[in-house]
Amino acid sequence: MSPAGHPAAVERFDGWIGGLGTASGLRYVIGHWPHSPLGTFTDVMLERPDGHRMLLAPSPEVAAFVGATYTFDEVRYVPVDLRSAGSAFFLTAGPLESRFTLGGRSPLGLLLRAVPWRVATAPWWIATIDAIARRVLPGVRTVGSAGGGRTEYYGAQDLHRIVAATTTLDGVDQGALRPVSPPVRFGFGSTPTAPSWVRITTLIAGAGNAGNSVEPIGSGGSPSR
């Protein structure tokens, strides 16, 4: 198709992205995808205070796909489970555990919901609002390339603030909820600085196979091939 529609060769992921920071300096991004070419799954990208970037993926297939699009220093295959009860969410992902609570829809969320779904997820619209997103939400991009010959389009349709969270990594409390600052460095853009839960459709165009030269390890820490 032309740029006015969806790209001819495109992978479509429909779900939610959550971005959280902690007092320790750990920042992490949760991707929850009820509808995707890889089925339903949840994955987590985290960046430690020292800049070490890690992908926690539930399967080799997810790790391969995400690793071909983003950049990590370490990839782990671990069970990843996200559950919710009302506005409370409970995440376990290998060494990471998180409990977070959503607040009401933000003013930006109200604006996003006012845009018709077909417009909000169209590449031409996503590319058009990229410049606005960069000004309104520092660090946020709606279109770009994270490598591997792939172009990504992020079509946001709703946004709730995350108002409370507890996080542990390797059993160590990471402190109180904080902004996602500095921005995470997995790809061409970050999540909003304010901890947020964003309804999103991600379109990934291009069939680049270049990934990371990172040795995946299983949940037990041994090499997994």
C-alpha positions as CSV (number, residue, x, y, z in Angstrom):
1,M,0.0,0.0,0.0
2,S,1.0,3.6,-0.2
3,P,2.1,5.6,2.9
4,A,-1.6,6.7,3.3
5,G,-2.4,3.2,4.4
6,H,-0.7,0.4,6.2
7,P,2.6,-0.8,4.7
8,A,2.3,-3.9,2.5
9,A,4.7,-6.0,4.6
10,V,4.0,-5.3,8.2
11,E,3.9,-7.1,11.6
12,R,1.1,-5.7,13.8
13,F,1.1,-5.9,17.6
14,D,-2.0,-4.7,19.6
15,G,-1.7,-4.2,23.3
16,W,-0.3,-2.0,26.0
17,I,3.1,-0.6,27.0
18,G,4.0,0.4,30.5
19,G,7.0,2.5,31.5
20,L,8.2,2.8,35.1
21,G,11.2,4.2,36.9
22,T,12.4,3.6,40.4
23,A,14.4,5.4,43.1
24,S,17.3,3.1,42.6
25,G,17.6,4.2,38.9
26,L,16.2,1.1,37.4
27,R,13.8,1.8,34.5
28,Y,11.8,-0.8,32.7
29,V,9.2,-1.2,30.0
30,I,6.5,-3.8,30.0
31,G,5.0,-4.9,26.7
32,H,1.7,-6.8,27.0
33,W,0.4,-8.0,23.6
34,P,-2.9,-9.9,23.5
35,H,-2.8,-9.8,19.7
36,S,0.4,-10.3,17.7
37,P,2.0,-12.5,15.1
38,L,3.6,-14.4,17.9
39,G,0.4,-14.9,19.8
40,T,-0.4,-13.5,23.2
41,F,2.7,-12.7,25.3
42,T,4.3,-10.2,27.7
43,D,7.9,-9.2,27.6
44,V,10.0,-6.8,29.7
45,M,12.9,-4.5,28.7
46,L,14.9,-3.1,31.6
47,E,17.9,-0.8,32.0
48,R,19.9,-0.9,35.2
49,P,21.4,2.3,36.7
50,D,24.8,1.3,35.2
51,G,23.3,1.3,31.7
52,H,23.1,-2.5,31.3
53,R,20.1,-3.3,29.1
54,M,18.2,-6.6,29.4
55,L,15.4,-8.3,27.6
56,L,13.2,-10.7,29.6
57,A,11.4,-12.8,27.0
58,P,9.0,-15.7,27.5
59,S,10.2,-17.7,24.4
60,P,13.1,-17.9,22.0
61,E,10.7,-16.7,19.2
62,V,9.9,-13.5,21.1
63,A,13.5,-12.9,22.0
64,A,14.6,-13.3,18.4
65,F,11.9,-11.0,17.0
66,V,12.4,-8.3,19.7
67,G,16.2,-8.6,19.7
68,A,16.2,-8.0,15.9
69,T,14.4,-4.7,16.5
70,Y,15.9,-3.3,19.7
71,T,19.3,-3.3,21.3
72,F,20.2,-5.2,24.5
73,D,23.3,-6.2,26.4
74,E,21.7,-9.4,27.7
75,V,18.7,-11.5,26.7
76,R,17.1,-14.0,29.1
77,Y,14.3,-16.6,28.4
78,V,12.2,-16.6,31.5
79,P,8.5,-17.1,32.5
80,V,6.7,-13.8,32.2
81,D,3.3,-13.4,33.7
82,L,1.1,-10.3,34.0
83,R,-2.2,-10.4,35.9
84,S,-4.6,-7.7,36.9
85,A,-7.4,-7.1,39.4
86,G,-9.2,-3.9,38.7
87,S,-6.6,-1.1,38.6
88,A,-3.9,-3.3,40.2
89,F,-1.4,-5.2,38.1
90,F,1.0,-8.0,39.1
91,L,4.1,-8.8,37.1
92,T,6.6,-11.6,37.5
93,A,9.4,-11.9,34.9
94,G,12.3,-14.0,36.0
95,P,14.4,-11.8,38.3
96,L,11.9,-8.9,38.2
97,E,8.7,-8.6,40.2
98,S,6.4,-5.5,40.0
99,R,3.2,-4.5,41.5
100,F,1.7,-1.3,40.1
101,T,-1.6,0.7,40.2
102,L,-3.2,2.7,37.5
103,G,-4.8,6.1,38.1
104,G,-7.5,7.7,36.0
105,R,-7.1,8.6,32.3
106,S,-4.9,11.6,31.8
107,P,-5.8,14.6,29.7
108,L,-3.5,13.2,27.0
109,G,-5.4,9.9,27.3
110,L,-8.7,11.7,26.7
111,L,-7.2,13.4,23.5
112,L,-5.9,10.1,22.3
113,R,-9.2,8.4,22.7
114,A,-10.9,11.1,20.7
115,V,-9.0,10.1,17.6
116,P,-10.8,7.4,15.5
117,W,-9.0,4.0,15.7
118,R,-8.4,3.8,12.0
119,V,-6.7,7.2,12.0
120,A,-4.7,6.6,15.2
121,T,-3.2,3.4,13.7
122,A,-2.5,4.7,10.2
123,P,1.2,5.2,9.4
124,W,0.6,8.6,7.8
125,W,-1.0,9.9,11.0
126,I,1.6,8.4,13.2
127,A,4.4,10.1,11.1
128,T,2.5,13.4,11.1
129,I,2.3,13.6,14.9
130,D,5.9,12.5,15.6
131,A,7.2,16.1,15.7
132,I,4.4,17.0,18.1
133,A,5.1,14.0,20.4
134,R,8.8,15.0,20.6
135,R,7.9,18.4,21.9
136,V,5.1,17.5,24.2
137,L,6.7,14.3,25.6
138,P,10.5,14.5,25.7
139,G,12.2,11.3,24.6
140,V,9.0,9.9,23.0
141,R,9.0,9.1,19.2
142,T,6.1,7.7,17.2
143,V,8.1,6.6,14.2
144,G,11.7,5.6,13.5
145,S,14.1,2.7,13.1
146,A,15.7,0.7,15.9
147,G,17.9,-1.2,13.5
148,G,17.7,-4.5,11.7
149,G,16.2,-2.8,8.6
150,R,12.8,-2.3,10.4
151,T,10.7,0.8,10.6
152,E,8.3,1.1,13.6
153,Y,5.1,3.1,14.0
154,Y,3.6,3.6,17.4
155,G,-0.1,4.4,17.3
156,A,-1.2,5.4,20.8
157,Q,-4.9,5.3,21.6
158,D,-5.2,5.8,25.4
159,L,-3.0,6.6,28.4
160,H,-3.4,6.1,32.1
161,R,-0.9,7.3,34.7
162,I,0.7,4.7,36.9
163,V,0.3,6.2,40.4
164,A,2.0,3.6,42.7
165,A,4.4,0.7,42.3
166,T,6.8,-1.6,44.1
167,T,9.6,-3.3,42.2
168,T,12.2,-5.9,43.2
169,L,15.1,-7.1,41.0
170,D,16.9,-10.3,42.1
171,G,15.0,-10.0,45.4
172,V,16.2,-6.4,46.1
173,D,13.7,-3.6,46.6
174,Q,14.3,-0.9,43.9
175,G,12.6,1.9,45.9
176,A,9.7,4.1,45.2
177,L,8.1,4.9,41.9
178,R,10.0,7.5,39.9
179,P,9.9,9.1,36.4
180,V,11.5,7.2,33.6
181,S,14.6,9.3,33.6
182,P,17.0,9.3,32.0
183,P,15.2,7.8,29.0
184,V,15.7,4.1,28.3
185,R,18.0,3.3,25.4
186,F,16.6,0.2,23.7
187,G,15.7,1.8,20.4
188,F,15.0,5.2,18.8
189,G,12.6,6.4,21.5
190,S,11.6,6.1,25.1
191,T,8.3,5.8,27.0
192,P,6.7,9.0,28.5
193,T,8.8,10.3,31.4
194,A,5.8,10.1,33.7
195,P,5.1,6.4,34.6
196,S,2.3,5.5,32.2
197,W,0.2,2.6,30.8
198,V,-0.4,3.3,27.1
199,R,-2.9,1.5,24.8
200,I,-1.0,1.1,21.6
201,T,-0.8,-0.5,18.2
202,T,2.8,-1.1,17.0
203,L,3.4,-1.6,13.3
204,I,6.8,-3.0,12.3
205,A,7.6,-2.9,8.7
206,G,10.6,-4.5,7.0
207,A,12.1,-7.9,7.2
208,G,15.6,-7.2,8.5
209,N,17.1,-10.1,10.3
210,A,19.9,-8.4,12.0
211,G,19.8,-8.9,15.7
212,N,22.1,-8.5,18.7
213,S,25.3,-10.5,19.3
214,V,24.1,-11.3,22.8
215,E,24.1,-14.9,24.0
216,P,20.6,-15.8,25.3
217,I,20.5,-17.6,28.6
218,G,17.8,-19.7,30.1
219,S,16.1,-19.1,33.4
220,G,18.7,-21.3,35.0
221,G,21.5,-19.2,33.7
222,S,22.9,-21.8,31.3
223,P,23.4,-21.2,27.6
224,S,20.2,-21.9,25.6
225,R,20.4,-22.6,21.9
